[in-house]
Amino acid sequence: MNWGVLLLPGSNCAEDCFHAVDQVLGQPVRYLWHKDTDLGDVDAIIIPGGFSYGDHLRPGAIAHLSPAMTSVKAFAEKGGLVIGICNGFQILTESRMLPGALLQNKGLKFLCQDQTLRVENNSTAFTSEYEAGDVIICPIAHNEGNYYAKAETIEEMEANGQVLFRYSSPDGEVSDATNPNGSINNIAGIINRNGNVVGMMPHPERSADSVLGLSAGKGVFVSMLKHLEAVNS
Amino acid sequence: MTEKKAGMEEKLWRKAGLTDSEYALLTKHMGREPNVVELALYAQMWSEHCGYTHTRPLFKHFPTTGPRIVQGPGENAGIVDIDDDEVLTFKLESHNHPSAIAPFQGAATGVGGIIRDILAMGAYPIASLNSLHFGHPGDRGHTRWLISEVVHGIGEYGNCVGVPTVGGELRFADAYKGNPLVNAMCVGYMKKSEIKKAIATGVGNSLMIVGNLTGRDGMGGASFASKDLEEENDDDRGAIQVGDPFMEKLLIEACLEVFQEDYVVGVQDMGAAGILSSSVETASKAGNGVEIDVALVPKREEAMRPEEVMISESQERMLLIVKKGMEEKVNKIFHKWDLHAVVIGHVTDDGMYRVLEDGKTVGEVPVWSLMDAPTYELVGEAPAHLQRTQSFKNSDVDVPDDLNQVLIKLLGSPDICSKEWVYRQYDHRVQMNTVVKPGSDASILRIKGRDKGVGVTMDSNGRYCYLNPRTGSQSVVVEAARNLVVSGAEPIAITDGLNFGNPETPDVYYQLEQAIMGLSEACRALNTPVIGGNASLYNQTPEFGAIYPTPIVGMVGLVKSLDHTTTMEFKAEGDHIILLGTTREELGASEYLDQIHGMVMGDVPELDLEEEAQTQAFILKAIRAGLLSSAHDLGDGGLAVAIAESCIKGELGAHIELDANIRADALLFGESQSRFLLSVTPDKADQLMDMAAEMGVEAATIGKVSTDKKLSIKNNETQLIDRDLALCADAFNTGFDKMMKTDG
């Protein structure tokens, strides 16, 4: 399966995502340059974290206008798998490929920590490797990760099982005390109605390489790979 | 050359920061009086910050060579060999005065500046660290504001530029109340074949400026850093630069892409004194001259005078010396990243430093004379306070009744408590190399594709150096090495940051001299040469006086296999707890004396460098033999604090039984040197103790790790400490937050 990592100016996690696919997953991967509209032959696209365009204006606000994003949208509309991580999630909400918005953390500070998440829905192309209720550690590192959407949107997403991950305690308890950034319903990651576009603030790539002492995030990439293999076989 | 002369009668040089004798000397070098442009060149290049006028003569004491040293002092950063044709380059730099006035930008641009030093070596920046010193946070709101802003600035820049901030230190003393210290360090990785130098070879080759536009920010920053910090310095706000980490990220990508090709013969970052110092240094190294036309420099402000363009410290700019004919190719790569690369001059063969404006010469001086800043070797005099502080006797203080309370207070005290409040604001995981996170003795990064790793640490102890600059400075080096060794890394080399007061006063000069001697002695003993560094003098204010003499050491070590990675926390119930070294009745200079008795008194604990080296060698050997479950050095707060830290991080208790015949406070909280706390599984304990005996290292089994979540320390059957771990953990984990929430 061919993977693409979108390379926007300032996307400082692009190499990490590349490494996760190339070295941990062992799959072919290449960068997709932000000025190119021809994405070539890719089966899955990662929009990595970082500070695209220096977060000028608002995180993701400029990046979603880049030429390559037009093609990413078209790719997603045809059912292609797209995952936006951290700044990638912000870009996906800015481009309206996912509902809601990411506001500044309730603590008004950048927050980098190894975060426990509860897996909410494992029947998706991105989470099939987990069991619902699993608690995984996935580092977060963001200043604007406070997920917000209108009440009816939240209600609809919850009803449709579109919430994939919630910030939780190590034993899976979800409460205000386990909410690092103020996200509504402790939402850490969501999926679109069609089930092919995911956005999440935690960094699964950072907990994919077991040398670093964390490995639970690898499941996201393995789930995607298995889905692609099943669809393409 | 008919411009207005600087004019003896106007004494303009004094305003520019030059002395009368310096002015006489430069006039002699030039054979005439300088014009205003030329005067500006000398004023910047001959400042302490660029010319190291007071420190250069003392640098000769530093050991700078060794089997792993590829590049010592003299380049943008030093280089060490880490096997497999791979090298690391690292350096630290101070940004004290800018951070005192504009803490957010001061700290941010400090991070950006040191990253460019590493980039200029041809390396990819893989880690940032910082050493911060402030007044006591509970003391006044201004200090808490400084802390918040500095941390925010470091985070904002480092997080955006994508270099993980993996470690450092944060220390407090009243001595830093008026003049905080912000020292930033960066470590870069590259293959040996990728090393770049700061040299302007090849007559006719082009000088290209890349990155940001040039403006009036940071005017005279080098000379601003070379005088005392005074109230009126608020007028120096123009001397503070503004950072753009997004630009820096693009600059890193574009430069490294250009370096892959054979277009560039030399690289220099633009730091203090901007275009001027970067080009002078590269020309001087090659023995060449350079010619720069200020009209060609891309600017963001209008009507800049030639000297303003030359000394501007606008951030995120680099100087490339590009092979003649390759300029368009270089520009094309920068263009891809939406950056420019513009020819501003070229290398000449006449040894002159020539400034042009629209083709017309506006300044012309010999390159060598700009690099030949006069140096000052003064006579130091031991500070008067030493007689008073060294007269301290342990009997001057009583042993407190409640030692439990002392432990809890120390665990929550500023220097000792957890700094998670700080490092959770830093992205310490980006680049996916961080094996051991901040909050440990040293941080460990893996080298991708290899089994090996790199250990990094930054350390200092201003109080020690204030009470004994010589032994205090030795202690700083060995402390850094201890942090690496207990983490499984073999120390390779150091970069030093010399933060002192005004060297023109005899007691500060004495401290500076003694500190350099002390650093040098310890570096020799531990085989960790000095491969580069930075001097920041004049750290004093009229209101609060001089800072503690604060040499800061950034040390890097090699973890030969990631299997050797070791951390401080206890791992399992029943593990034996071993104490290495001798505990003497030493209270002097301790954190305990400072925090509990409010006394900065006494002498620094005795340090035997040979014993230290031998003990460190033993620990590394034990780690490499796979014998240790945990390792931690004893530092601030002594034995009791070290045990508590290993318990808190491991969420396990400890039962300790000692048999010492010294005062209980010295036993628990004294800071006798060369001591370490190890834990080992029972089946490996004998082997470990045998190895210690063989190597002549004093080792005693003092207790066991327990699951009862209690910390108990007895001496000769007397219970000294008996506390629930939760209480210790709460003090340690919340101490910093509480201080930052103080009102007033």
Chai-1 contact restraints between the chains, C-beta under 6 A:
chainA,res_idxA,chainB,res_idxB,connection_type,confidence,min_distance_angstrom,max_distance_angstrom,comment,restraint_id
A,P9,B,L250,contact,1.0,0.0,6.0,A-B,restraint_1
A,G10,B,F246,contact,1.0,0.0,6.0,A-B,restraint_2
A,G10,B,K249,contact,1.0,0.0,6.0,A-B,restraint_3
A,N12,B,G162,contact,1.0,0.0,6.0,A-B,restraint_4
A,N12,B,V430,contact,1.0,0.0,6.0,A-B,restraint_5
A,D16,B,M432,contact,1.0,0.0,6.0,A-B,restraint_6
A,H19,B,M432,contact,1.0,0.0,6.0,A-B,restraint_7
A,F51,B,C160,contact,1.0,0.0,6.0,A-B,restraint_8
A,G54,B,F246,contact,1.0,0.0,6.0,A-B,restraint_9
A,K109,B,Q425,contact,1.0,0.0,6.0,A-B,restraint_10
A,F110,B,G155,contact,1.0,0.0,6.0,A-B,restraint_11
A,F110,B,N159,contact,1.0,0.0,6.0,A-B,restraint_12
A,F110,B,Q425,contact,1.0,0.0,6.0,A-B,restraint_13
A,L111,B,R424,contact,1.0,0.0,6.0,A-B,restraint_14
A,C112,B,R424,contact,1.0,0.0,6.0,A-B,restraint_15
A,C112,B,D427,contact,1.0,0.0,6.0,A-B,restraint_16
A,C112,B,H428,contact,1.0,0.0,6.0,A-B,restraint_17
A,Q113,B,R424,contact,1.0,0.0,6.0,A-B,restraint_18
A,P139,B,R429,contact,1.0,0.0,6.0,A-B,restraint_19
A,A141,B,D427,contact,1.0,0.0,6.0,A-B,restraint_20
A,R206,B,R429,contact,1.0,0.0,6.0,A-B,restraint_21
A,R206,B,M432,contact,1.0,0.0,6.0,A-B,restraint_22
A,V211,B,R446,contact,1.0,0.0,6.0,A-B,restraint_23
